Amino acid sequence: MKKITLTLTSFILGLSVTSGAFAASNSGPNANCQLQDGSMDYIPVLVCQSNGGQSS
C-alpha cells in the first residue's frame, strides 16, 4: 500500500511541475503581445519586444 501511495503522489507532483513549464521559456514568460500590425499573439516577452510589440 505504501508503494502505491508513493507512486501516485510522485505522479501527481510530477504533473504539477510540468504543467507550468509551458507558461515560460528561455525568452521569458509568455504574454499577450500586440504587434505593430495590430495583431495579437501569445509569445514570450523578449520575442515580443524584439519584434517591436508591446506585452500586456
C-alpha positions in Angstrom: 0.0 0.0 0.0 2.9 2.4 0.8 4.4 1.8 -2.7 1.1 2.6 -4.4 0.7 5.8 -2.4 4.3 6.8 -3.1 3.8 6.1 -6.8 0.6 8.1 -7.0 2.0 11.0 -5.0 5.1 11.3 -7.2 3.0 11.1 -10.3 0.7 13.9 -9.2 3.6 16.1 -8.1 5.3 15.4 -11.5 2.3 16.6 -13.3 2.1 19.8 -11.4 5.7 20.6 -12.1 5.4 20.1 -15.9 2.0 21.9 -16.2 3.7 25.2 -15.5 6.6 24.6 -17.9 4.5 25.7 -20.9 3.9 29.2 -19.5 7.5 30.3 -19.8 10.6 29.7 -21.8 14.2 30.9 -22.0 12.9 34.1 -23.6 10.8 34.9 -20.5 7.2 34.3 -19.5 4.6 34.1 -22.2 2.2 37.1 -22.5 -0.3 38.6 -24.9 1.7 40.7 -27.3 0.2 43.4 -29.6 2.4 43.6 -32.6 3.0 46.7 -34.8 0.5 45.5 -37.4 -2.2 45.4 -34.7 -2.4 41.6 -34.4 -2.2 39.8 -31.0 -0.2 36.8 -30.2 0.7 34.8 -27.1 4.5 34.7 -27.2 7.5 35.2 -24.8 8.0 38.8 -23.7 11.5 39.1 -25.1 10.4 37.9 -28.5 7.5 40.4 -28.4 9.8 43.3 -27.5 12.4 42.3 -30.2 9.6 42.3 -32.8 8.5 45.8 -31.8 5.4 44.8 -29.9 4.0 45.6 -26.5 3.2 42.9 -24.0 0.2 43.1 -21.6 
